[in-house]
């Protein structure tokens, strides 16, 4: 207990620093590994579910295709990946416990309020408190689906709902950009979501792309969640209506963010609601504006149908929509405006990463495409250690890269997602996959 309290006290000074820490290496190399087209193979099928696996050993992931009601989709998901789901949630809980009660570095970025609550209430108590504070703001269909995942996999429902509270406490350090019109080679919207988080825990070993095949004429559209086995909240994804999301956790805000709250809709549920329920850019922005918001974030929403993208300064107090015409925060040295581009490197106040990302995007302005993003902008900014998604939805393409798995013995490949080979997903093919006949 004394070790944990000391750990919390050591965390406190960093919370008041003016700017984020670290920087990309000035000698960061380009990523010249050719992009590979995904050629998934069928592994397993159950009622309302089909499991595929990537055939690319250097960028392994599974694809779960789901049909039916929320509970039926969850049940199929659990049946398709029962062992992976049980292993992921049990390993994640143990890893989280080690972070809280041990003397390990705080790789998950757990905030002091959560650590202090874990001292007072225990780990389960801290996670249950977060669940109770947010429960009334979550669509009941979400819990129906999670119950289905639990029933299908045999994994404890209480364990699963607790782990689903983890992102609300940690948020992660990430980067994004949206480039369109004259900034891109095609004139289409190109959007980045780079997730920088923990690469030593179980997350890199349990990548699962979840494709929800819904009736687009109903109140649920088809959408894709780039996540982990059994995890149904969303931090990365896109839908059949060509909407896509990006997200950055803000550890270094300025006064314009106002106050945070722990009572409201978890951001992984808000982002999921955008992908599952919204078809247009304006609908997504309206949802964000009217939401009972919680923690400090920067969100990104792109609509490839219209080529529109904005980021959102997001907190309990504010929802400020940011385009290339009103980029914030403005700094001529490290966050200068770029025509037809919105970008953020790692945080709100993060000069070292934002400046490099700015320079790479400006250098390639007018020629920005997926290849340029992979080779130059992302690799040389060294962002996206855990996973990366580049959305070119107008061209029915998404480009994905993931951190090196623990069981990958290829010593020649880099370990961070931004160093590794990307896989191109054919989105039209993804959403047109037919349900198994059983």
SULDARA-V409802 format. One record per backbone hydrogen bond with DSSP energy under -0.5 kcal/mol. NH is the residue of the N-H (numbers start at 0). CO is the residue of the C=O. If there is no record, write none. Layout:
# SULDARA-V409802
nh->NH co->CO
nh->NH co->CO
This chain:
# SULDARA-V409802
nh->4 co->0
nh->5 co->1
nh->6 co->2
nh->7 co->3
nh->8 co->4
nh->9 co->5
nh->10 co->6
nh->11 co->7
nh->12 co->8
nh->13 co->10
nh->14 co->10
nh->14 co->11
nh->15 co->12
nh->16 co->13
nh->19 co->348
nh->27 co->24
nh->30 co->374
nh->31 co->29
nh->35 co->421
nh->37 co->423
nh->40 co->52
nh->42 co->50
nh->43 co->50
nh->45 co->48
nh->48 co->45
nh->49 co->64
nh->50 co->43
nh->51 co->62
nh->52 co->40
nh->53 co->60
nh->56 co->54
nh->58 co->55
nh->61 co->206
nh->62 co->51
nh->63 co->208
nh->64 co->49
nh->64 co->62
nh->65 co->210
nh->66 co->47
nh->72 co->68
nh->73 co->69
nh->74 co->70
nh->75 co->71
nh->76 co->72
nh->77 co->73
nh->78 co->74
nh->79 co->75
nh->80 co->76
nh->81 co->78
nh->84 co->80
nh->85 co->81
nh->86 co->82
nh->87 co->83
nh->88 co->84
nh->89 co->85
nh->90 co->86
nh->91 co->87
nh->92 co->88
nh->93 co->89
nh->94 co->90
nh->95 co->91
nh->96 co->92
nh->97 co->93
nh->98 co->94
nh->99 co->95
nh->100 co->96
nh->101 co->97
nh->103 co->97
nh->106 co->104
nh->108 co->105
nh->110 co->168
nh->114 co->110
nh->115 co->111
nh->116 co->112
nh->117 co->113
nh->118 co->114
nh->119 co->115
nh->120 co->116
nh->121 co->117
nh->124 co->120
nh->125 co->121
nh->126 co->122
nh->127 co->123
nh->128 co->124
nh->129 co->125
nh->130 co->126
nh->131 co->127
nh->132 co->128
nh->133 co->129
nh->133 co->130
nh->134 co->130
nh->136 co->133
nh->137 co->134
nh->141 co->138
nh->142 co->138
nh->143 co->139
nh->144 co->140
nh->145 co->141
nh->146 co->142
nh->147 co->143
nh->148 co->144
nh->149 co->145
nh->150 co->146
nh->151 co->147
nh->152 co->148
nh->153 co->149
nh->154 co->149
nh->159 co->155
nh->160 co->156
nh->161 co->157
nh->162 co->158
nh->163 co->159
nh->164 co->161
nh->165 co->162
nh->168 co->164
nh->168 co->165
nh->169 co->165
nh->170 co->166
nh->171 co->169
nh->172 co->195
nh->173 co->171
nh->174 co->193
nh->175 co->343
nh->176 co->191
nh->177 co->341
nh->178 co->189
nh->179 co->339
nh->180 co->186
nh->182 co->179
nh->183 co->180
nh->184 co->367
nh->189 co->178
nh->190 co->390
nh->191 co->176
nh->192 co->388
nh->193 co->174
nh->194 co->192
nh->194 co->386
nh->195 co->172
nh->195 co->193
nh->196 co->194
nh->203 co->200
nh->204 co->201
nh->205 co->202
nh->207 co->226
nh->208 co->61
nh->209 co->207
nh->209 co->224
nh->210 co->63
nh->210 co->208
nh->211 co->209
nh->211 co->222
nh->212 co->65
nh->212 co->210
nh->213 co->211
nh->215 co->213
nh->217 co->214
nh->219 co->214
nh->220 co->275
nh->222 co->211
nh->223 co->237
nh->224 co->209
nh->225 co->223
nh->225 co->235
nh->226 co->207
nh->226 co->224
nh->228 co->205
nh->230 co->227
nh->231 co->229
nh->233 co->267
nh->236 co->244
nh->237 co->223
nh->238 co->242
nh->239 co->221
nh->241 co->238
nh->243 co->301
nh->244 co->236
nh->245 co->299
nh->247 co->297
nh->248 co->171
nh->249 co->295
nh->250 co->248
nh->256 co->253
nh->257 co->254
nh->260 co->293
nh->263 co->132
nh->263 co->261
nh->264 co->291
nh->268 co->265
nh->269 co->265
nh->270 co->266
nh->271 co->267
nh->272 co->268
nh->273 co->269
nh->274 co->270
nh->275 co->271
nh->276 co->272
nh->277 co->273
nh->283 co->279
nh->284 co->280
nh->285 co->281
nh->286 co->282
nh->287 co->283
nh->288 co->284
nh->289 co->285
nh->290 co->286
nh->290 co->287
nh->292 co->290
nh->296 co->313
nh->297 co->247
nh->298 co->311
nh->299 co->245
nh->300 co->309
nh->301 co->243
nh->302 co->307
nh->303 co->241
nh->303 co->301
nh->305 co->302
nh->306 co->302
nh->307 co->302
nh->309 co->300
nh->310 co->321
nh->311 co->298
nh->312 co->319
nh->313 co->296
nh->313 co->311
nh->314 co->317
nh->315 co->258
nh->315 co->293
nh->316 co->256
nh->316 co->258
nh->319 co->312
nh->320 co->318
nh->321 co->310
nh->325 co->322
nh->330 co->328
nh->330 co->334
nh->334 co->330
nh->337 co->340
nh->340 co->337
nh->341 co->177
nh->343 co->175
nh->345 co->173
nh->345 co->343
nh->346 co->344
nh->348 co->251
nh->349 co->347
nh->353 co->349
nh->354 co->350
nh->355 co->351
nh->356 co->352
nh->357 co->353
nh->358 co->354
nh->359 co->355
nh->360 co->356
nh->361 co->357
nh->362 co->358
nh->363 co->359
nh->364 co->361
nh->365 co->182
nh->366 co->363
nh->367 co->182
nh->372 co->368
nh->373 co->369
nh->374 co->370
nh->375 co->371
nh->376 co->371
nh->377 co->372
nh->378 co->372
nh->378 co->373
nh->379 co->375
nh->380 co->376
nh->381 co->377
nh->382 co->377
nh->385 co->194
nh->386 co->194
nh->387 co->400
nh->388 co->192
nh->389 co->398
nh->390 co->190
nh->390 co->388
nh->391 co->389
nh->391 co->396
nh->394 co->391
nh->395 co->392
nh->396 co->391
nh->397 co->424
nh->398 co->389
nh->399 co->397
nh->399 co->422
nh->400 co->387
nh->402 co->385
nh->403 co->414
nh->407 co->404
nh->408 co->406
nh->410 co->408
nh->412 co->409
nh->416 co->384
nh->417 co->383
nh->418 co->415
nh->419 co->415
nh->419 co->416
nh->422 co->399
nh->423 co->35
nh->424 co->397
nh->424 co->422
nh->426 co->395
nh->426 co->424
nh->429 co->425
nh->430 co->426
nh->431 co->427
nh->432 co->429
nh->437 co->435
